[in-house]
Amino acid sequence: MTEAPDAPGFVTQRGSFRAAHVADQNIERQAFILDQMAGRPAVRTLKSWALDQLKPKAGETAVDVGSGTGEDVVAFAAAGAHAIGVEPSPGLRAEAVRRTAGADVEYVEGQAESLPFNDESVDVLRCERVLQHVDDPAAVVKEMTRVLRPGGRIALIDTDWATAIVHPADPGVLQRMVDHFIHESANPYSGRRLRGLLAGAGLMITGETAATMIEPQEGARQGLVGMLHLTSLQAGVITEAEAEEFARTLAEAADRGAFHMSLTMYAVSAVKPRAA
Ligand SMILES: C[S@@+](CC[C@H](N)C(=O)[O-])C[C@H]1O[C@@H](n2cnc3c(N)ncnc32)[C@H](O)[C@@H]1O
């Protein structure tokens, strides 16, 4: 089993993917988490669904907002588009540059709240698992709409943390952990809001789908469960004894092949109407 790199910056700072927290980030840990997620079939399904909806073409400008390690920027470039990743974290930008050397891609510093593009200059835009980290997702989607050309395509992907299931665990303890996680998140119910955000910005919805991520058995000891466990313990919403019991119960279940954790993610695509 691969262990997550030790990362106090990640586990003590719930909002470590937030743009405001770039100074506290542990890039090795973040890249590890992003790689784990990128390997999950549900995430692969949604990435591929979004690319299919967006259909970037040669000569088009295609932007990934919150581009992380750069995988989706490379996919845009492979389709022949002028591919640009917007990423506020210098460490993740450097990691993306390192990983995607040789690909015809560009990474720019920027935030979803204020995109570094002129009005109506972008043909294709995607944004995956970023809106959950922003304080004003409606303003962000409006900003994305500003930079899209009329006829331009957009796809948003995000998690809805109310769909998280962890089993087996003491229901009261688990509830406190999930409640804390949701309370600390900027936009924990992002998944269910994607459609309304796009429609509210005047865009025409072209598709929507969802996929449920199921953690493998080793997920009982790391990844999302580890994050939930440690943030709850450090915030004092569970006691040391409850944390130990939670970890022990899940590890024992995983040894029997009986651990379950799942989380549903949603994706919605839209087009910016051409002026009548
Ligand atoms: C969970 S990661 C997802 C990365 C990538 N989209 C993927 O699918 O692997 C969230 C990303 O959003 C970036 N991010 C956080 N706040 C942002 C903001 N306000 N504007 C743009 N990107 C942001 C983070 O630095 C990180 O790269």
PDBQT file of the ligand as one rigid body, heavy atoms in Angstrom, charges set to zero:
ROOT
HETATM    1  C1  LIG A 301      -9.172  19.593  -5.696  1.00  0.00    +0.000 C 
HETATM    2  S1  LIG A 301      -8.045  20.451  -6.700  1.00  0.00    +0.000 S 
HETATM    3  C2  LIG A 301      -8.582  19.999  -8.350  1.00  0.00    +0.000 C 
HETATM    4  C3  LIG A 301      -7.485  20.150  -9.369  1.00  0.00    +0.000 C 
HETATM    5  C4  LIG A 301      -7.874  19.784 -10.810  1.00  0.00    +0.000 C 
HETATM    6  N1  LIG A 301      -8.964  20.587 -11.287  1.00  0.00    +0.000 N 
HETATM    7  C5  LIG A 301      -8.195  18.315 -10.940  1.00  0.00    +0.000 C 
HETATM    8  O1  LIG A 301      -9.282  17.987 -11.420  1.00  0.00    +0.000 OA
HETATM    9  O2  LIG A 301      -7.348  17.491 -10.578  1.00  0.00    +0.000 OA
HETATM   10  C6  LIG A 301      -8.552  22.136  -6.577  1.00  0.00    +0.000 C 
HETATM   11  C7  LIG A 301      -7.668  23.085  -7.388  1.00  0.00    +0.000 C 
HETATM   12  O3  LIG A 301      -8.248  24.381  -7.417  1.00  0.00    +0.000 OA
HETATM   13  C8  LIG A 301      -7.243  25.343  -7.139  1.00  0.00    +0.000 C 
HETATM   14  N2  LIG A 301      -7.947  26.513  -6.572  1.00  0.00    +0.000 N 
HETATM   15  C9  LIG A 301      -8.343  26.729  -5.301  1.00  0.00    +0.000 A 
HETATM   16  N3  LIG A 301      -8.960  27.909  -5.195  1.00  0.00    +0.000 NA
HETATM   17  C10 LIG A 301      -8.997  28.445  -6.439  1.00  0.00    +0.000 A 
HETATM   18  C11 LIG A 301      -9.512  29.650  -6.988  1.00  0.00    +0.000 A 
HETATM   19  N4  LIG A 301     -10.124  30.537  -6.211  1.00  0.00    +0.000 N 
HETATM   20  N5  LIG A 301      -9.357  29.868  -8.306  1.00  0.00    +0.000 NA
HETATM   21  C12 LIG A 301      -8.736  28.964  -9.099  1.00  0.00    +0.000 A 
HETATM   22  N6  LIG A 301      -8.222  27.798  -8.630  1.00  0.00    +0.000 NA
HETATM   23  C13 LIG A 301      -8.351  27.541  -7.325  1.00  0.00    +0.000 A 
HETATM   24  C14 LIG A 301      -6.304  24.629  -6.200  1.00  0.00    +0.000 C 
HETATM   25  O4  LIG A 301      -5.044  25.257  -6.124  1.00  0.00    +0.000 OA
HETATM   26  C15 LIG A 301      -6.267  23.243  -6.830  1.00  0.00    +0.000 C 
HETATM   27  O5  LIG A 301      -5.361  23.165  -7.892  1.00  0.00    +0.000 OA
ENDROOT
TORSDOF 0
